[in-house]
């Protein structure tokens, strides 16, 4: 199998990567930049090496500028665990209204509306997006609205509901691996890590198998702009065309559920009543569904892929997990901490305040870098290593903290645990198909691999 990699599943050793003596920089990562400004600039402009392994950037920030103003991002960047946790647990002071920051479909729509040279069709599509997202819903809502909305749909993610999902998740995973067994090789991302959570959330929302390709395309549209600040006009048109299709499809489905209820989450959303009497508006439901679409698959896909790459590049870890499957849940927690699928989200200061002695004016955006907090030696024991026996537990920031802790985290954990369990049971000779570095997503927020070619053959 592959070589042992101490930290950083995406940072496999290569002549293109420089090692460093700093204990907080994973082996194979690029070294510290000449300055914090240079380091952040490289990350924001999506330098491939920095996107693959951003941890030296985060270390520089924690050490030299824990509250850093990024001109390009037009946001403060907060990198220490304690500061991030404080922000996430003070929703009145730090609003979630712009949680995706300047690189999201909504932010892109706002820029299009303000651009006199933007095509009229794009402006119309952008206006629709702003209309749908105009009323804060779940992920960008603050208390007390967020609390009421979350209660409406939380039953769909209760421990009992999630436990009942296990047989279905096992069946989907087994069916996907059947194809792998027959072929002997797959792109782990496209053939397993992506369709597993995608199929689960599609089933939860009542989307038929015939629309799965569309479902994937719509999900890509909502995530494509996240963490990518420079997009061509063709890319923008593709994004908004797919977003419009998503809205059209689910508008029809919502109307169907009003007259023909089914046993799915979409029916629960349609039937939900705020304060016992007020139904959700159409735009609130559409916005809520886009949150479930992205949250229900993108992060789990990246997590499953990161765990698999870890196992296939660390012989000692693979042997230990194969010998003791009870360690898989802890492995899931450690990899989601180390390779946070969402590197961080944004908050907006609702009044003048300060962080770590740095003044934060009212209205300022703040990028809370979960992935940096998760490797902060001031909060995490042995922060750059997988600690299967250690005290780290689930007290990480990968799923958020406070009011907005990820509602679907238990589903992601379930899918990751089952996916890895079945993979190890069925494929004793699993290995990487190539020593080449796998390509990463072109984003500084969504952290994961575009593909991961694996084979199952005798040694």
Secondary structure as UniProt FT lines:
FT   TURN            9..10
FT   TURN            15..16
FT   TURN            23..24
FT   TURN            27..28
FT   HELIX           36..44
FT   TURN            45..46
FT   HELIX           48..52
FT   HELIX           55..64
FT   STRAND          67..70
FT   TURN            71..74
FT   STRAND          75..78
FT   HELIX           81..88
FT   TURN            91..93
FT   STRAND          94..95
FT   TURN            97..102
FT   HELIX           105..114
FT   TURN            116..117
FT   HELIX           120..132
FT   HELIX           138..140
FT   TURN            143..144
FT   HELIX           145..153
FT   HELIX           154..157
FT   HELIX           159..164
FT   HELIX           166..183
FT   STRAND          185..187
FT   HELIX           189..193
FT   HELIX           194..204
FT   TURN            205..206
FT   HELIX           209..211
FT   HELIX           212..224
FT   TURN            225..227
FT   HELIX           233..259
FT   HELIX           265..271
FT   STRAND          273..274
FT   TURN            275..277
FT   STRAND          278..279
FT   HELIX           282..295
FT   TURN            296..297
FT   HELIX           298..312
FT   HELIX           315..323
FT   HELIX           325..327
FT   HELIX           328..338
FT   STRAND          345..349
FT   STRAND          353..355
FT   TURN            356..357
FT   STRAND          358..360
FT   TURN            362..363
FT   STRAND          365..368
FT   HELIX           370..373
FT   TURN            374..375
FT   TURN            377..379
FT   TURN            381..384
FT   TURN            393..394
FT   TURN            398..399
FT   HELIX           402..404
FT   TURN            407..408
FT   HELIX           409..426
FT   TURN            428..429
FT   STRAND          430..432
FT   STRAND          453..456
//
